[in-house]
Amino acid sequence: MKEPGAKKRLCMITCPVEDYEKDILKYAIKLRADKTILVDENESCKELLNRCGLITDVVPIFKDSVNLVTDSTLKLISKAKNEHDEVCVVLLPSDPITTIGMYVAACMEKVEVHTTTPDFETEYLTLPHFLSANNINKSEMFILTKIIENKEISKKRLLKIIEKEEKSDFLGSRTHSKEESVLKYIQKILNKLEKKGFVNKRREGKHFIWNPTLFSKLIFDHKKNVLSKDIGSNLSINY
């Protein structure tokens, strides 16, 4: 039985990513983690944590599909809960399969999720309709890419980008009242992306400003070229 006033024991679970070893160390110190569990082999990360006197275990998980990542992480979290007062998951920019699986498991177990994205740090995440991720089409991907690249953007600004890049997917099939028609098409795509959990909006005057969600920034990291016409195959989910 735990004594009154005793320090809470916290276990931090994360997938080590190259060049993010110092971020993992910072989180372990900030959260005062008693133990850090790495779900993948990373000697440099483990050595760094050990040098700083932090207990670190490596417990590899299955990464072949989202459901395997989710199942493995669920078991890992469940075991950690039996040994610690608190458990949290730290998500770093990783491959989509691993990120989605760990994210889903954390939501299912209702443990706190931390990320390197400042605007959403230490926020409890709402599970989006991730099962729709593999159905995102080329036009939706283009719009999502521009929203992520710009961090926030209006529908009018999206129209200017489309016209500048002469995107035939948007402009070619709309012959009557071109601008109005394209704006309606953009709005339709924005609504779909919002429903799938990839974007949020906020009102600014008479118009809305669109922002990427934490989910889309984690899964579709444009700096690592995850955004591509083949994203559907990368996010194939089998349950």
C-alpha positions in Angstrom: 0.0 0.0 0.0 1.3 3.4 -1.0 2.1 5.7 1.9 0.2 9.1 2.1 2.3 11.9 0.5 4.6 9.5 -1.3 5.8 10.6 -4.7 3.8 9.3 -7.6 5.7 7.0 -9.9 5.4 7.7 -13.6 6.3 5.6 -16.6 6.9 7.4 -20.0 6.5 5.4 -23.2 7.9 6.6 -26.5 9.2 5.5 -29.8 12.8 6.8 -30.2 13.4 8.7 -33.4 16.8 9.8 -34.8 17.8 13.4 -33.9 15.1 13.5 -31.2 17.1 11.8 -28.4 17.5 15.1 -26.5 13.7 15.7 -26.7 13.1 12.4 -25.1 15.6 13.3 -22.3 13.9 16.7 -21.8 10.5 15.0 -21.5 11.8 12.4 -19.1 13.2 15.1 -16.8 10.3 17.4 -17.2 7.7 14.7 -16.3 10.0 13.3 -13.6 9.6 9.8 -15.1 10.8 7.0 -12.9 11.1 4.8 -16.0 11.2 5.4 -19.7 10.2 2.6 -22.1 11.5 2.7 -25.7 9.4 0.7 -28.1 12.3 0.4 -30.5 16.0 -0.2 -30.3 18.1 3.0 -30.2 21.4 2.7 -28.4 22.3 6.4 -28.5 19.0 7.3 -26.9 19.3 4.6 -24.2 22.9 5.5 -23.4 22.0 9.2 -23.1 19.2 8.4 -20.7 21.3 6.0 -18.7 24.2 8.6 -18.5 21.7 11.0 -16.8 20.7 8.3 -14.3 17.3 7.6 -15.8 16.0 4.0 -15.8 15.4 2.9 -19.4 13.9 -0.3 -20.8 13.7 -1.3 -24.4 10.5 -3.2 -25.2 10.1 -3.7 -29.0 6.5 -3.7 -30.4 5.1 -5.1 -33.6 5.1 -2.5 -36.3 3.7 -4.3 -39.3 0.3 -2.7 -39.2 -1.7 -0.2 -37.2 -3.7 -2.9 -35.4 -0.5 -4.7 -34.3 1.1 -1.4 -33.1 -2.1 -0.6 -31.2 -2.4 -4.1 -29.6 1.3 -4.2 -28.6 1.1 -0.7 -27.1 -2.1 -1.5 -25.2 -0.4 -4.4 -23.5 2.6 -2.3 -22.7 0.5 0.5 -21.2 -1.6 -2.0 -19.3 1.5 -3.6 -17.7 3.0 -0.2 -17.0 -0.2 0.8 -15.2 0.2 -2.1 -12.8 3.7 -1.0 -11.9 3.3 2.8 -11.8 0.9 5.4 -10.6 0.8 7.2 -13.9 1.6 6.4 -17.5 2.1 8.8 -20.4 2.9 8.4 -24.1 5.3 10.8 -25.9 4.7 11.0 -29.6 7.6 12.1 -31.9 7.4 12.5 -35.7 7.6 8.9 -36.8 6.2 6.7 -39.5 2.4 6.9 -39.8 1.8 3.3 -38.8 3.6 3.6 -35.5 2.3 7.1 -34.7 -1.4 6.1 -35.3 -1.1 2.8 -33.4 0.5 4.4 -30.3 -1.9 7.3 -30.5 -5.0 5.0 -30.7 -3.7 2.9 -27.8 -3.1 5.9 -25.6 -6.6 7.2 -26.3 -8.1 3.8 -25.6 -6.2 3.5 -22.3 -7.0 7.2 -21.5 -3.4 8.1 -20.7 -1.9 11.5 -21.2 -0.3 12.2 -24.6 2.6 14.6 -25.1 4.1 15.8 -28.3 6.8 18.0 -29.6 4.1 20.3 -31.1 4.1 23.3 -28.7 0.5 24.4 -29.3 -0.9 21.0 -28.2 1.6 20.0 -25.5 0.2 17.9 -22.7 -3.3 18.0 -24.2 -5.6 15.0 -24.0 -6.3 14.1 -27.6 -9.7 13.3 -29.1 -9.6 10.3 -31.3 -10.3 11.4 -34.9 -11.8 9.2 -37.6 -8.5 7.7 -38.4 -10.1 4.8 -40.3 -10.9 7.3 -43.0 -7.2 8.2 -43.5 -6.7 5.7 -46.3 -9.6 7.2 -48.3 -8.1 10.7 -48.7 -7.9 11.6 -52.4 -5.5 13.7 -54.4 -7.5 17.0 -54.1 -7.9 16.5 -50.3 -4.3 15.8 -49.9 -3.3 19.0 -51.8 -5.5 21.1 -49.6 -4.3 19.4 -46.4 -0.7 19.9 -47.5 -1.2 23.7 -48.0 -2.9 24.0 -44.6 0.0 22.2 -42.9 2.6 24.2 -44.8 1.0 27.6 -44.0 0.0 26.6 -40.4 -3.3 28.5 -40.9 -5.0 29.7 -44.0 -8.3 31.1 -45.3 -10.4 29.7 -48.1 -9.7 32.7 -50.3 -5.9 32.2 -49.7 -6.3 28.5 -50.8 -8.0 29.7 -54.0 -5.1 32.0 -54.8 -2.7 29.2 -54.3 -4.7 26.9 -56.6 -4.9 29.6 -59.3 -1.2 30.3 -59.0 -0.3 26.6 -59.3 -2.9 26.1 -62.0 -4.3 23.0 -60.4 -6.4 21.4 -63.1 -8.1 19.1 -60.5 -9.8 22.2 -59.1 -10.1 24.5 -62.1 -10.5 22.3 -65.2 -13.9 20.8 -64.5 -15.6 23.9 -63.3 -16.9 26.0 -66.2 -19.7 28.1 -64.8 -18.9 31.0 -62.4 -15.4 29.6 -62.0 -14.3 31.3 -58.7 -17.6 30.7 -56.9 -17.6 27.1 -58.1 -14.0 26.5 -57.0 -14.7 28.1 -53.6 -17.6 25.7 -53.1 -15.4 22.8 -54.1 -12.7 23.9 -51.6 -15.4 24.2 -48.9 -16.6 20.7 -49.6 -13.0 19.4 -49.2 -12.5 21.4 -46.0 -15.6 20.0 -44.5 -14.5 16.4 -45.3 -11.0 17.1 -43.8 -12.6 18.5 -40.7 -14.9 15.5 -40.4 -12.0 13.1 -40.7 -10.2 15.0 -37.9 -7.4 16.5 -40.0 -8.2 20.2 -39.7 -9.9 22.7 -37.3 -11.4 26.1 -38.0 -11.9 29.3 -36.1 -14.0 32.3 -37.0 -12.2 35.5 -37.9 -14.8 38.2 -38.8 -17.1 36.9 -41.4 -14.8 34.1 -42.5 -13.1 31.0 -41.1 -9.4 30.3 -40.7 -8.3 26.7 -41.1 -5.6 25.0 -39.1 -4.1 21.5 -39.1 -4.9 19.3 -36.1 -2.2 17.7 -34.0 -3.2 14.4 -35.6 -2.6 15.6 -39.2 0.7 17.2 -38.2 1.9 14.0 -36.6 0.8 11.7 -39.4 1.4 13.9 -42.4 4.8 15.5 -41.7 5.5 17.3 -45.0 9.2 17.9 -44.1 9.7 14.2 -44.3 7.7 13.9 -47.5 5.1 11.7 -46.0 2.6 13.7 -48.0 2.5 12.1 -51.4 0.1 10.7 -53.9 0.8 7.3 -52.5 -0.2 8.2 -49.0 -3.2 5.9 -49.2 -1.1 2.8 -49.4 1.0 4.0 -46.5 -2.0 4.3 -44.3 -3.8 1.1 -45.2 -5.5 -0.1 -42.0 -6.7 -3.6 -41.6 -9.0 -4.6 -38.7 
